[in-house]
Amino acid sequence: MDAIWCDRCGGAVEDGTHDACRLARTLEPPRFCPWCRRRLKVQVLPAGWSAACVEHGTSIGDHATR
């Protein structure tokens, strides 16, 4: 399943390059679900982050791999 929404700003992926969003995502967790554009419930911890969408479930990230 390809993402149709930017997971940082919530805009359509096909609208522009989202270079600033990609750069910011190297340091930040996602804020929007890339499949349904819902706002995510984000929890940031010292070891990483988790972002949950009520429709599509939870994603987990590690600060070291970003």
PDBQT receptor file of N, H, CA, C and O in Angstrom, charges set to zero:
ATOM      1  N   MET A   1       0.853  -1.182   0.000  1.00  0.00    +0.000 N 
ATOM      2  CA  MET A   1       0.000   0.000   0.000  1.00  0.00    +0.000 C 
ATOM      3  C   MET A   1       0.895   1.240   0.000  1.00  0.00    +0.000 C 
ATOM      4  O   MET A   1       1.688   1.430   0.922  1.00  0.00    +0.000 OA
ATOM      5  N   ASP A   2       0.775   2.069  -1.008  1.00  0.00    +0.000 N 
ATOM      6  H   ASP A   2       0.130   1.915  -1.756  1.00  0.00    +0.000 HD
ATOM      7  CA  ASP A   2       1.568   3.299  -1.093  1.00  0.00    +0.000 C 
ATOM      8  C   ASP A   2       0.893   4.430  -0.324  1.00  0.00    +0.000 C 
ATOM      9  O   ASP A   2      -0.330   4.570  -0.340  1.00  0.00    +0.000 OA
ATOM     10  N   ALA A   3       1.708   5.224   0.342  1.00  0.00    +0.000 N 
ATOM     11  H   ALA A   3       2.701   5.110   0.355  1.00  0.00    +0.000 HD
ATOM     12  CA  ALA A   3       1.199   6.376   1.085  1.00  0.00    +0.000 C 
ATOM     13  C   ALA A   3       0.686   7.426   0.102  1.00  0.00    +0.000 C 
ATOM     14  O   ALA A   3       1.318   7.693  -0.920  1.00  0.00    +0.000 OA
ATOM     15  N   ILE A   4      -0.454   8.012   0.417  1.00  0.00    +0.000 N 
ATOM     16  H   ILE A   4      -0.968   7.795   1.248  1.00  0.00    +0.000 HD
ATOM     17  CA  ILE A   4      -0.988   9.084  -0.436  1.00  0.00    +0.000 C 
ATOM     18  C   ILE A   4      -0.974  10.432   0.271  1.00  0.00    +0.000 C 
ATOM     19  O   ILE A   4      -1.217  11.466  -0.351  1.00  0.00    +0.000 OA
ATOM     20  N   TRP A   5      -0.690  10.421   1.575  1.00  0.00    +0.000 N 
ATOM     21  H   TRP A   5      -0.493   9.581   2.080  1.00  0.00    +0.000 HD
ATOM     22  CA  TRP A   5      -0.625  11.654   2.360  1.00  0.00    +0.000 C 
ATOM     23  C   TRP A   5       0.743  11.759   3.019  1.00  0.00    +0.000 C 
ATOM     24  O   TRP A   5       1.326  10.745   3.403  1.00  0.00    +0.000 OA
ATOM     25  N   CYS A   6       1.257  12.971   3.152  1.00  0.00    +0.000 N 
ATOM     26  H   CYS A   6       0.784  13.795   2.839  1.00  0.00    +0.000 HD
ATOM     27  CA  CYS A   6       2.517  13.212   3.848  1.00  0.00    +0.000 C 
ATOM     28  C   CYS A   6       2.301  12.952   5.338  1.00  0.00    +0.000 C 
ATOM     29  O   CYS A   6       1.342  13.454   5.924  1.00  0.00    +0.000 OA
ATOM     30  N   ASP A   7       3.193  12.166   5.954  1.00  0.00    +0.000 N 
ATOM     31  H   ASP A   7       3.972  11.758   5.478  1.00  0.00    +0.000 HD
ATOM     32  CA  ASP A   7       3.017  11.837   7.370  1.00  0.00    +0.000 C 
ATOM     33  C   ASP A   7       3.482  12.939   8.311  1.00  0.00    +0.000 C 
ATOM     34  O   ASP A   7       3.386  12.791   9.530  1.00  0.00    +0.000 OA
ATOM     35  N   ARG A   8       3.981  14.033   7.769  1.00  0.00    +0.000 N 
ATOM     36  H   ARG A   8       4.060  14.153   6.780  1.00  0.00    +0.000 HD
ATOM     37  CA  ARG A   8       4.372  15.166   8.617  1.00  0.00    +0.000 C 
ATOM     38  C   ARG A   8       3.371  16.311   8.533  1.00  0.00    +0.000 C 
ATOM     39  O   ARG A   8       2.894  16.791   9.562  1.00  0.00    +0.000 OA
ATOM     40  N   CYS A   9       3.043  16.760   7.306  1.00  0.00    +0.000 N 
ATOM     41  H   CYS A   9       3.431  16.370   6.470  1.00  0.00    +0.000 HD
ATOM     42  CA  CYS A   9       2.150  17.923   7.166  1.00  0.00    +0.000 C 
ATOM     43  C   CYS A   9       0.706  17.544   6.842  1.00  0.00    +0.000 C 
ATOM     44  O   CYS A   9      -0.197  18.367   6.993  1.00  0.00    +0.000 OA
ATOM     45  N   GLY A  10       0.483  16.313   6.401  1.00  0.00    +0.000 N 
ATOM     46  H   GLY A  10       1.217  15.645   6.278  1.00  0.00    +0.000 HD
ATOM     47  CA  GLY A  10      -0.868  15.877   6.071  1.00  0.00    +0.000 C 
ATOM     48  C   GLY A  10      -1.306  16.227   4.661  1.00  0.00    +0.000 C 
ATOM     49  O   GLY A  10      -2.431  15.914   4.271  1.00  0.00    +0.000 OA
ATOM     50  N   GLY A  11      -0.439  16.871   3.888  1.00  0.00    +0.000 N 
ATOM     51  H   GLY A  11       0.475  17.125   4.205  1.00  0.00    +0.000 HD
ATOM     52  CA  GLY A  11      -0.777  17.219   2.507  1.00  0.00    +0.000 C 
ATOM     53  C   GLY A  11      -0.630  16.030   1.579  1.00  0.00    +0.000 C 
ATOM     54  O   GLY A  11      -0.006  15.029   1.930  1.00  0.00    +0.000 OA
ATOM     55  N   ALA A  12      -1.208  16.145   0.390  1.00  0.00    +0.000 N 
ATOM     56  H   ALA A  12      -1.715  16.958   0.105  1.00  0.00    +0.000 HD
ATOM     57  CA  ALA A  12      -1.110  15.069  -0.595  1.00  0.00    +0.000 C 
ATOM     58  C   ALA A  12       0.344  14.897  -1.033  1.00  0.00    +0.000 C 
ATOM     59  O   ALA A  12       1.036  15.880  -1.294  1.00  0.00    +0.000 OA
ATOM     60  N   VAL A  13       0.805  13.649  -1.112  1.00  0.00    +0.000 N 
ATOM     61  H   VAL A  13       0.242  12.850  -0.900  1.00  0.00    +0.000 HD
ATOM     62  CA  VAL A  13       2.187  13.357  -1.491  1.00  0.00    +0.000 C 
ATOM     63  C   VAL A  13       2.483  13.883  -2.892  1.00  0.00    +0.000 C 
ATOM     64  O   VAL A  13       3.595  14.338  -3.163  1.00  0.00    +0.000 OA
ATOM     65  N   GLU A  14       1.506  13.824  -3.773  1.00  0.00    +0.000 N 
ATOM     66  H   GLU A  14       0.603  13.455  -3.553  1.00  0.00    +0.000 HD
ATOM     67  CA  GLU A  14       1.723  14.261  -5.154  1.00  0.00    +0.000 C 
ATOM     68  C   GLU A  14       1.774  15.781  -5.319  1.00  0.00    +0.000 C 
ATOM     69  O   GLU A  14       2.143  16.268  -6.388  1.00  0.00    +0.000 OA
ATOM     70  N   ASP A  15       1.412  16.539  -4.282  1.00  0.00    +0.000 N 
ATOM     71  H   ASP A  15       1.112  16.144  -3.413  1.00  0.00    +0.000 HD
ATOM     72  CA  ASP A  15       1.461  18.009  -4.328  1.00  0.00    +0.000 C 
ATOM     73  C   ASP A  15       2.805  18.501  -3.805  1.00  0.00    +0.000 C 
ATOM     74  O   ASP A  15       2.978  18.643  -2.595  1.00  0.00    +0.000 OA
ATOM     75  N   GLY A  16       3.739  18.758  -4.677  1.00  0.00    +0.000 N 
ATOM     76  H   GLY A  16       3.598  18.643  -5.661  1.00  0.00    +0.000 HD
ATOM     77  CA  GLY A  16       5.037  19.280  -4.279  1.00  0.00    +0.000 C 
ATOM     78  C   GLY A  16       6.011  18.178  -3.902  1.00  0.00    +0.000 C 
ATOM     79  O   GLY A  16       5.708  16.990  -4.010  1.00  0.00    +0.000 OA
ATOM     80  N   THR A  17       7.183  18.599  -3.459  1.00  0.00    +0.000 N 
ATOM     81  H   THR A  17       7.429  19.564  -3.371  1.00  0.00    +0.000 HD
ATOM     82  CA  THR A  17       8.249  17.638  -3.173  1.00  0.00    +0.000 C 
ATOM     83  C   THR A  17       8.307  17.219  -1.708  1.00  0.00    +0.000 C 
ATOM     84  O   THR A  17       8.834  16.150  -1.401  1.00  0.00    +0.000 OA
ATOM     85  N   HIS A  18       7.787  18.021  -0.814  1.00  0.00    +0.000 N 
ATOM     86  H   HIS A  18       7.359  18.889  -1.064  1.00  0.00    +0.000 HD
ATOM     87  CA  HIS A  18       7.814  17.748   0.624  1.00  0.00    +0.000 C 
ATOM     88  C   HIS A  18       9.235  17.573   1.136  1.00  0.00    +0.000 C 
ATOM     89  O   HIS A  18       9.467  16.791   2.058  1.00  0.00    +0.000 OA
ATOM     90  N   ASP A  19      10.196  18.294   0.548  1.00  0.00    +0.000 N 
ATOM     91  H   ASP A  19      10.008  18.929  -0.201  1.00  0.00    +0.000 HD
ATOM     92  CA  ASP A  19      11.596  18.206   0.982  1.00  0.00    +0.000 C 
ATOM     93  C   ASP A  19      11.758  18.602   2.449  1.00  0.00    +0.000 C 
ATOM     94  O   ASP A  19      12.480  17.938   3.193  1.00  0.00    +0.000 OA
ATOM     95  N   ALA A  20      11.096  19.672   2.866  1.00  0.00    +0.000 N 
ATOM     96  H   ALA A  20      10.510  20.212   2.261  1.00  0.00    +0.000 HD
ATOM     97  CA  ALA A  20      11.193  20.109   4.265  1.00  0.00    +0.000 C 
ATOM     98  C   ALA A  20      10.601  19.065   5.204  1.00  0.00    +0.000 C 
ATOM     99  O   ALA A  20      11.110  18.856   6.305  1.00  0.00    +0.000 OA
ATOM    100  N   CYS A  21       9.537  18.416   4.771  1.00  0.00    +0.000 N 
ATOM    101  H   CYS A  21       9.124  18.586   3.876  1.00  0.00    +0.000 HD
ATOM    102  CA  CYS A  21       8.923  17.368   5.588  1.00  0.00    +0.000 C 
ATOM    103  C   CYS A  21       9.865  16.182   5.736  1.00  0.00    +0.000 C 
ATOM    104  O   CYS A  21      10.030  15.649   6.833  1.00  0.00    +0.000 OA
ATOM    105  N   ARG A  22      10.481  15.768   4.633  1.00  0.00    +0.000 N 
ATOM    106  H   ARG A  22      10.347  16.201   3.742  1.00  0.00    +0.000 HD
ATOM    107  CA  ARG A  22      11.426  14.647   4.679  1.00  0.00    +0.000 C 
ATOM    108  C   ARG A  22      12.606  14.955   5.594  1.00  0.00    +0.000 C 
ATOM    109  O   ARG A  22      13.054  14.095   6.353  1.00  0.00    +0.000 OA
ATOM    110  N   LEU A  23      13.097  16.167   5.519  1.00  0.00    +0.000 N 
ATOM    111  H   LEU A  23      12.733  16.866   4.903  1.00  0.00    +0.000 HD
ATOM    112  CA  LEU A  23      14.210  16.581   6.377  1.00  0.00    +0.000 C 
ATOM    113  C   LEU A  23      13.795  16.580   7.849  1.00  0.00    +0.000 C 
ATOM    114  O   LEU A  23      14.531  16.086   8.704  1.00  0.00    +0.000 OA
ATOM    115  N   ALA A  24      12.627  17.129   8.139  1.00  0.00    +0.000 N 
ATOM    116  H   ALA A  24      12.029  17.530   7.445  1.00  0.00    +0.000 HD
ATOM    117  CA  ALA A  24      12.145  17.173   9.526  1.00  0.00    +0.000 C 
ATOM    118  C   ALA A  24      11.897  15.767  10.067  1.00  0.00    +0.000 C 
ATOM    119  O   ALA A  24      12.111  15.519  11.253  1.00  0.00    +0.000 OA
ATOM    120  N   ARG A  25      11.453  14.850   9.220  1.00  0.00    +0.000 N 
ATOM    121  H   ARG A  25      11.279  15.051   8.255  1.00  0.00    +0.000 HD
ATOM    122  CA  ARG A  25      11.157  13.488   9.674  1.00  0.00    +0.000 C 
ATOM    123  C   ARG A  25      12.402  12.700  10.067  1.00  0.00    +0.000 C 
ATOM    124  O   ARG A  25      12.289  11.636  10.675  1.00  0.00    +0.000 OA
ATOM    125  N   THR A  26      13.582  13.203   9.730  1.00  0.00    +0.000 N 
ATOM    126  H   THR A  26      13.674  14.068   9.235  1.00  0.00    +0.000 HD
ATOM    127  CA  THR A  26      14.791  12.536  10.207  1.00  0.00    +0.000 C 
ATOM    128  C   THR A  26      14.946  12.709  11.715  1.00  0.00    +0.000 C 
ATOM    129  O   THR A  26      15.644  11.930  12.363  1.00  0.00    +0.000 OA
ATOM    130  N   LEU A  27      14.294  13.732  12.275  1.00  0.00    +0.000 N 
ATOM    131  H   LEU A  27      13.727  14.366  11.749  1.00  0.00    +0.000 HD
ATOM    132  CA  LEU A  27      14.388  14.011  13.712  1.00  0.00    +0.000 C 
ATOM    133  C   LEU A  27      13.069  13.859  14.457  1.00  0.00    +0.000 C 
ATOM    134  O   LEU A  27      13.071  13.745  15.683  1.00  0.00    +0.000 OA
ATOM    135  N   GLU A  28      11.944  13.856  13.750  1.00  0.00    +0.000 N 
ATOM    136  H   GLU A  28      11.942  13.949  12.754  1.00  0.00    +0.000 HD
ATOM    137  CA  GLU A  28      10.624  13.864  14.376  1.00  0.00    +0.000 C 
ATOM    138  C   GLU A  28       9.819  12.620  14.021  1.00  0.00    +0.000 C 
ATOM    139  O   GLU A  28      10.036  12.024  12.966  1.00  0.00    +0.000 OA
ATOM    140  N   PRO A  29       8.889  12.220  14.895  1.00  0.00    +0.000 N 
ATOM    141  CA  PRO A  29       7.976  11.131  14.538  1.00  0.00    +0.000 C 
ATOM    142  C   PRO A  29       6.911  11.631  13.554  1.00  0.00    +0.000 C 
ATOM    143  O   PRO A  29       6.755  12.840  13.383  1.00  0.00    +0.000 OA
ATOM    144  N   PRO A  30       6.185  10.729  12.915  1.00  0.00    +0.000 N 
ATOM    145  CA  PRO A  30       5.108  11.153  12.012  1.00  0.00    +0.000 C 
ATOM    146  C   PRO A  30       3.976  11.813  12.798  1.00  0.00    +0.000 C 
ATOM    147  O   PRO A  30       3.804  11.548  13.988  1.00  0.00    +0.000 OA
ATOM    148  N   ARG A  31       3.222  12.657  12.141  1.00  0.00    +0.000 N 
ATOM    149  H   ARG A  31       3.362  12.872  11.175  1.00  0.00    +0.000 HD
ATOM    150  CA  ARG A  31       2.089  13.344  12.785  1.00  0.00    +0.000 C 
ATOM    151  C   ARG A  31       0.747  12.976  12.169  1.00  0.00    +0.000 C 
ATOM    152  O   ARG A  31      -0.289  13.103  12.823  1.00  0.00    +0.000 OA
ATOM    153  N   PHE A  32       0.751  12.520  10.916  1.00  0.00    +0.000 N 
ATOM    154  H   PHE A  32       1.592  12.417  10.385  1.00  0.00    +0.000 HD
ATOM    155  CA  PHE A  32      -0.478  12.142  10.217  1.00  0.00    +0.000 C 
ATOM    156  C   PHE A  32      -0.331  10.736   9.656  1.00  0.00    +0.000 C 
ATOM    157  O   PHE A  32       0.771  10.327   9.289  1.00  0.00    +0.000 OA
ATOM    158  N   CYS A  33      -1.426   9.995   9.586  1.00  0.00    +0.000 N 
ATOM    159  H   CYS A  33      -2.321  10.326   9.884  1.00  0.00    +0.000 HD
ATOM    160  CA  CYS A  33      -1.414   8.669   8.969  1.00  0.00    +0.000 C 
ATOM    161  C   CYS A  33      -1.244   8.852   7.458  1.00  0.00    +0.000 C 
ATOM    162  O   CYS A  33      -2.009   9.596   6.843  1.00  0.00    +0.000 OA
ATOM    163  N   PRO A  34      -0.257   8.188   6.851  1.00  0.00    +0.000 N 
ATOM    164  CA  PRO A  34      -0.024   8.360   5.417  1.00  0.00    +0.000 C 
ATOM    165  C   PRO A  34      -1.082   7.701   4.539  1.00  0.00    +0.000 C 
ATOM    166  O   PRO A  34      -1.088   7.923   3.328  1.00  0.00    +0.000 OA
ATOM    167  N   TRP A  35      -1.983   6.892   5.114  1.00  0.00    +0.000 N 
ATOM    168  H   TRP A  35      -1.978   6.711   6.097  1.00  0.00    +0.000 HD
ATOM    169  CA  TRP A  35      -3.005   6.218   4.323  1.00  0.00    +0.000 C 
ATOM    170  C   TRP A  35      -4.389   6.836   4.461  1.00  0.00    +0.000 C 
ATOM    171  O   TRP A  35      -5.183   6.769   3.523  1.00  0.00    +0.000 OA
ATOM    172  N   CYS A  36      -4.699   7.442   5.622  1.00  0.00    +0.000 N 
ATOM    173  H   CYS A  36      -4.053   7.496   6.384  1.00  0.00    +0.000 HD
ATOM    174  CA  CYS A  36      -6.047   8.002   5.788  1.00  0.00    +0.000 C 
ATOM    175  C   CYS A  36      -6.057   9.467   6.229  1.00  0.00    +0.000 C 
ATOM    176  O   CYS A  36      -7.125  10.070   6.340  1.00  0.00    +0.000 OA
ATOM    177  N   ARG A  37      -4.890  10.039   6.479  1.00  0.00    +0.000 N 
ATOM    178  H   ARG A  37      -4.022   9.549   6.390  1.00  0.00    +0.000 HD
ATOM    179  CA  ARG A  37      -4.727  11.460   6.840  1.00  0.00    +0.000 C 
ATOM    180  C   ARG A  37      -5.248  11.812   8.237  1.00  0.00    +0.000 C 
ATOM    181  O   ARG A  37      -5.370  12.988   8.578  1.00  0.00    +0.000 OA
ATOM    182  N   ARG A  38      -5.550  10.805   9.032  1.00  0.00    +0.000 N 
ATOM    183  H   ARG A  38      -5.451   9.849   8.755  1.00  0.00    +0.000 HD
ATOM    184  CA  ARG A  38      -5.959  11.083  10.411  1.00  0.00    +0.000 C 
ATOM    185  C   ARG A  38      -4.748  11.547  11.216  1.00  0.00    +0.000 C 
ATOM    186  O   ARG A  38      -3.612  11.161  10.938  1.00  0.00    +0.000 OA
ATOM    187  N   ARG A  39      -5.010  12.370  12.203  1.00  0.00    +0.000 N 
ATOM    188  H   ARG A  39      -5.933  12.684  12.429  1.00  0.00    +0.000 HD
ATOM    189  CA  ARG A  39      -3.968  12.810  13.128  1.00  0.00    +0.000 C 
ATOM    190  C   ARG A  39      -3.575  11.615  13.993  1.00  0.00    +0.000 C 
ATOM    191  O   ARG A  39      -4.446  10.892  14.477  1.00  0.00    +0.000 OA
ATOM    192  N   LEU A  40      -2.280  11.399  14.193  1.00  0.00    +0.000 N 
ATOM    193  H   LEU A  40      -1.572  11.986  13.800  1.00  0.00    +0.000 HD
ATOM    194  CA  LEU A  40      -1.788  10.269  14.968  1.00  0.00    +0.000 C 
ATOM    195  C   LEU A  40      -1.636  10.625  16.440  1.00  0.00    +0.000 C 
ATOM    196  O   LEU A  40      -1.361  11.772  16.790  1.00  0.00    +0.000 OA
ATOM    197  N   LYS A  41      -1.819   9.620  17.300  1.00  0.00    +0.000 N 
ATOM    198  H   LYS A  41      -2.042   8.687  17.015  1.00  0.00    +0.000 HD
ATOM    199  CA  LYS A  41      -1.514   9.770  18.724  1.00  0.00    +0.000 C 
ATOM    200  C   LYS A  41      -0.048   9.383  18.870  1.00  0.00    +0.000 C 
ATOM    201  O   LYS A  41       0.300   8.211  18.726  1.00  0.00    +0.000 OA
ATOM    202  N   VAL A  42       0.812  10.358  19.154  1.00  0.00    +0.000 N 
ATOM    203  H   VAL A  42       0.529  11.310  19.271  1.00  0.00    +0.000 HD
ATOM    204  CA  VAL A  42       2.261  10.146  19.173  1.00  0.00    +0.000 C 
ATOM    205  C   VAL A  42       2.776  10.177  20.603  1.00  0.00    +0.000 C 
ATOM    206  O   VAL A  42       2.407  11.044  21.396  1.00  0.00    +0.000 OA
ATOM    207  N   GLN A  43       3.641   9.209  20.917  1.00  0.00    +0.000 N 
ATOM    208  H   GLN A  43       3.941   8.505  20.273  1.00  0.00    +0.000 HD
ATOM    209  CA  GLN A  43       4.319   9.187  22.210  1.00  0.00    +0.000 C 
ATOM    210  C   GLN A  43       5.818   9.128  21.939  1.00  0.00    +0.000 C 
ATOM    211  O   GLN A  43       6.304   8.218  21.268  1.00  0.00    +0.000 OA
ATOM    212  N   VAL A  44       6.545  10.115  22.473  1.00  0.00    +0.000 N 
ATOM    213  H   VAL A  44       6.150  10.854  23.018  1.00  0.00    +0.000 HD
ATOM    214  CA  VAL A  44       7.993  10.174  22.301  1.00  0.00    +0.000 C 
ATOM    215  C   VAL A  44       8.657   9.744  23.610  1.00  0.00    +0.000 C 
ATOM    216  O   VAL A  44       8.355  10.262  24.685  1.00  0.00    +0.000 OA
ATOM    217  N   LEU A  45       9.565   8.786  23.483  1.00  0.00    +0.000 N 
ATOM    218  H   LEU A  45       9.810   8.365  22.609  1.00  0.00    +0.000 HD
ATOM    219  CA  LEU A  45      10.300   8.245  24.624  1.00  0.00    +0.000 C 
ATOM    220  C   LEU A  45      11.792   8.442  24.380  1.00  0.00    +0.000 C 
ATOM    221  O   LEU A  45      12.193   8.718  23.249  1.00  0.00    +0.000 OA
ATOM    222  N   PRO A  46      12.624   8.308  25.411  1.00  0.00    +0.000 N 
ATOM    223  CA  PRO A  46      14.073   8.464  25.203  1.00  0.00    +0.000 C 
ATOM    224  C   PRO A  46      14.650   7.500  24.160  1.00  0.00    +0.000 C 
ATOM    225  O   PRO A  46      15.594   7.851  23.451  1.00  0.00    +0.000 OA
ATOM    226  N   ALA A  47      14.095   6.298  24.061  1.00  0.00    +0.000 N 
ATOM    227  H   ALA A  47      13.329   6.013  24.636  1.00  0.00    +0.000 HD
ATOM    228  CA  ALA A  47      14.633   5.296  23.129  1.00  0.00    +0.000 C 
ATOM    229  C   ALA A  47      13.980   5.327  21.754  1.00  0.00    +0.000 C 
ATOM    230  O   ALA A  47      14.454   4.642  20.847  1.00  0.00    +0.000 OA
ATOM    231  N   GLY A  48      12.922   6.088  21.567  1.00  0.00    +0.000 N 
ATOM    232  H   GLY A  48      12.537   6.644  22.303  1.00  0.00    +0.000 HD
ATOM    233  CA  GLY A  48      12.230   6.109  20.274  1.00  0.00    +0.000 C 
ATOM    234  C   GLY A  48      10.859   6.738  20.378  1.00  0.00    +0.000 C 
ATOM    235  O   GLY A  48      10.633   7.613  21.214  1.00  0.00    +0.000 OA
ATOM    236  N   TRP A  49       9.936   6.296  19.528  1.00  0.00    +0.000 N 
ATOM    237  H   TRP A  49      10.119   5.585  18.849  1.00  0.00    +0.000 HD
ATOM    238  CA  TRP A  49       8.598   6.853  19.507  1.00  0.00    +0.000 C 
ATOM    239  C   TRP A  49       7.608   5.793  19.034  1.00  0.00    +0.000 C 
ATOM    240  O   TRP A  49       7.989   4.786  18.438  1.00  0.00    +0.000 OA
ATOM    241  N   SER A  50       6.326   6.043  19.312  1.00  0.00    +0.000 N 
ATOM    242  H   SER A  50       6.016   6.862  19.796  1.00  0.00    +0.000 HD
ATOM    243  CA  SER A  50       5.249   5.243  18.750  1.00  0.00    +0.000 C 
ATOM    244  C   SER A  50       4.178   6.206  18.264  1.00  0.00    +0.000 C 
ATOM    245  O   SER A  50       3.933   7.242  18.883  1.00  0.00    +0.000 OA
ATOM    246  N   ALA A  51       3.547   5.860  17.157  1.00  0.00    +0.000 N 
ATOM    247  H   ALA A  51       3.746   5.019  16.654  1.00  0.00    +0.000 HD
ATOM    248  CA  ALA A  51       2.494   6.691  16.574  1.00  0.00    +0.000 C 
ATOM    249  C   ALA A  51       1.337   5.779  16.214  1.00  0.00    +0.000 C 
ATOM    250  O   ALA A  51       1.513   4.823  15.459  1.00  0.00    +0.000 OA
ATOM    251  N   ALA A  52       0.152   6.064  16.748  1.00  0.00    +0.000 N 
ATOM    252  H   ALA A  52       0.010   6.841  17.361  1.00  0.00    +0.000 HD
ATOM    253  CA  ALA A  52      -0.996   5.189  16.555  1.00  0.00    +0.000 C 
ATOM    254  C   ALA A  52      -2.108   5.881  15.775  1.00  0.00    +0.000 C 
ATOM    255  O   ALA A  52      -2.489   7.015  16.067  1.00  0.00    +0.000 OA
ATOM    256  N   CYS A  53      -2.618   5.161  14.772  1.00  0.00    +0.000 N 
ATOM    257  H   CYS A  53      -2.308   4.240  14.535  1.00  0.00    +0.000 HD
ATOM    258  CA  CYS A  53      -3.790   5.576  14.009  1.00  0.00    +0.000 C 
ATOM    259  C   CYS A  53      -4.934   4.659  14.431  1.00  0.00    +0.000 C 
ATOM    260  O   CYS A  53      -4.743   3.447  14.528  1.00  0.00    +0.000 OA
ATOM    261  N   VAL A  54      -6.116   5.215  14.682  1.00  0.00    +0.000 N 
ATOM    262  H   VAL A  54      -6.271   6.200  14.603  1.00  0.00    +0.000 HD
ATOM    263  CA  VAL A  54      -7.242   4.393  15.115  1.00  0.00    +0.000 C 
ATOM    264  C   VAL A  54      -7.670   3.409  14.028  1.00  0.00    +0.000 C 
ATOM    265  O   VAL A  54      -8.253   2.370  14.339  1.00  0.00    +0.000 OA
ATOM    266  N   GLU A  55      -7.397   3.709  12.785  1.00  0.00    +0.000 N 
ATOM    267  H   GLU A  55      -6.923   4.552  12.532  1.00  0.00    +0.000 HD
ATOM    268  CA  GLU A  55      -7.791   2.852  11.665  1.00  0.00    +0.000 C 
ATOM    269  C   GLU A  55      -6.693   1.867  11.255  1.00  0.00    +0.000 C 
ATOM    270  O   GLU A  55      -6.993   0.725  10.907  1.00  0.00    +0.000 OA
ATOM    271  N   HIS A  56      -5.423   2.294  11.290  1.00  0.00    +0.000 N 
ATOM    272  H   HIS A  56      -5.179   3.221  11.572  1.00  0.00    +0.000 HD
ATOM    273  CA  HIS A  56      -4.331   1.499  10.724  1.00  0.00    +0.000 C 
ATOM    274  C   HIS A  56      -3.311   0.975  11.723  1.00  0.00    +0.000 C 
ATOM    275  O   HIS A  56      -2.334   0.346  11.317  1.00  0.00    +0.000 OA
ATOM    276  N   GLY A  57      -3.501   1.209  12.992  1.00  0.00    +0.000 N 
ATOM    277  H   GLY A  57      -4.295   1.721  13.321  1.00  0.00    +0.000 HD
ATOM    278  CA  GLY A  57      -2.623   0.634  14.000  1.00  0.00    +0.000 C 
ATOM    279  C   GLY A  57      -1.435   1.502  14.375  1.00  0.00    +0.000 C 
ATOM    280  O   GLY A  57      -1.414   2.706  14.115  1.00  0.00    +0.000 OA
ATOM    281  N   THR A  58      -0.443   0.863  14.992  1.00  0.00    +0.000 N 
ATOM    282  H   THR A  58      -0.460  -0.114  15.203  1.00  0.00    +0.000 HD
ATOM    283  CA  THR A  58       0.697   1.558  15.588  1.00  0.00    +0.000 C 
ATOM    284  C   THR A  58       1.977   1.342  14.792  1.00  0.00    +0.000 C 
ATOM    285  O   THR A  58       2.252   0.238  14.322  1.00  0.00    +0.000 OA
ATOM    286  N   SER A  59       2.757   2.415  14.646  1.00  0.00    +0.000 N 
ATOM    287  H   SER A  59       2.533   3.312  15.027  1.00  0.00    +0.000 HD
ATOM    288  CA  SER A  59       4.103   2.352  14.082  1.00  0.00    +0.000 C 
ATOM    289  C   SER A  59       5.069   2.691  15.202  1.00  0.00    +0.000 C 
ATOM    290  O   SER A  59       4.769   3.527  16.055  1.00  0.00    +0.000 OA
ATOM    291  N   ILE A  60       6.221   2.047  15.202  1.00  0.00    +0.000 N 
ATOM    292  H   ILE A  60       6.465   1.368  14.509  1.00  0.00    +0.000 HD
ATOM    293  CA  ILE A  60       7.231   2.281  16.237  1.00  0.00    +0.000 C 
ATOM    294  C   ILE A  60       8.533   2.653  15.546  1.00  0.00    +0.000 C 
ATOM    295  O   ILE A  60       8.929   2.027  14.563  1.00  0.00    +0.000 OA
ATOM    296  N   GLY A  61       9.198   3.684  16.074  1.00  0.00    +0.000 N 
ATOM    297  H   GLY A  61       8.876   4.192  16.873  1.00  0.00    +0.000 HD
ATOM    298  CA  GLY A  61      10.465   4.117  15.509  1.00  0.00    +0.000 C 
ATOM    299  C   GLY A  61      11.545   4.218  16.568  1.00  0.00    +0.000 C 
ATOM    300  O   GLY A  61      11.271   4.364  17.759  1.00  0.00    +0.000 OA
ATOM    301  N   ASP A  62      12.774   4.137  16.100  1.00  0.00    +0.000 N 
ATOM    302  H   ASP A  62      12.996   4.019  15.132  1.00  0.00    +0.000 HD
ATOM    303  CA  ASP A  62      13.937   4.205  16.968  1.00  0.00    +0.000 C 
ATOM    304  C   ASP A  62      14.720   5.467  16.585  1.00  0.00    +0.000 C 
ATOM    305  O   ASP A  62      15.027   5.660  15.409  1.00  0.00    +0.000 OA
ATOM    306  N   HIS A  63      15.039   6.311  17.536  1.00  0.00    +0.000 N 
ATOM    307  H   HIS A  63      14.789   6.154  18.492  1.00  0.00    +0.000 HD
ATOM    308  CA  HIS A  63      15.768   7.543  17.244  1.00  0.00    +0.000 C 
ATOM    309  C   HIS A  63      17.097   7.269  16.540  1.00  0.00    +0.000 C 
ATOM    310  O   HIS A  63      17.534   8.068  15.712  1.00  0.00    +0.000 OA
ATOM    311  N   ALA A  64      17.732   6.161  16.860  1.00  0.00    +0.000 N 
ATOM    312  H   ALA A  64      17.377   5.513  17.533  1.00  0.00    +0.000 HD
ATOM    313  CA  ALA A  64      19.043   5.854  16.278  1.00  0.00    +0.000 C 
ATOM    314  C   ALA A  64      18.972   5.511  14.793  1.00  0.00    +0.000 C 
ATOM    315  O   ALA A  64      19.942   5.718  14.064  1.00  0.00    +0.000 OA
ATOM    316  N   THR A  65      17.825   4.986  14.338  1.00  0.00    +0.000 N 
ATOM    317  H   THR A  65      17.038   4.818  14.931  1.00  0.00    +0.000 HD
ATOM    318  CA  THR A  65      17.708   4.576  12.934  1.00  0.00    +0.000 C 
ATOM    319  C   THR A  65      17.174   5.685  12.055  1.00  0.00    +0.000 C 
ATOM    320  O   THR A  65      17.133   5.513  10.837  1.00  0.00    +0.000 OA
ATOM    321  N   ARG A  66      16.771   6.788  12.592  1.00  0.00    +0.000 N 
ATOM    322  H   ARG A  66      16.804   6.928  13.581  1.00  0.00    +0.000 HD
ATOM    323  CA  ARG A  66      16.205   7.877  11.794  1.00  0.00    +0.000 C 
ATOM    324  C   ARG A  66      17.251   8.804  11.356  1.00  0.00    +0.000 C 
ATOM    325  O   ARG A  66      16.961   9.785  10.672  1.00  0.00    +0.000 OA
TER     326      ARG A  66
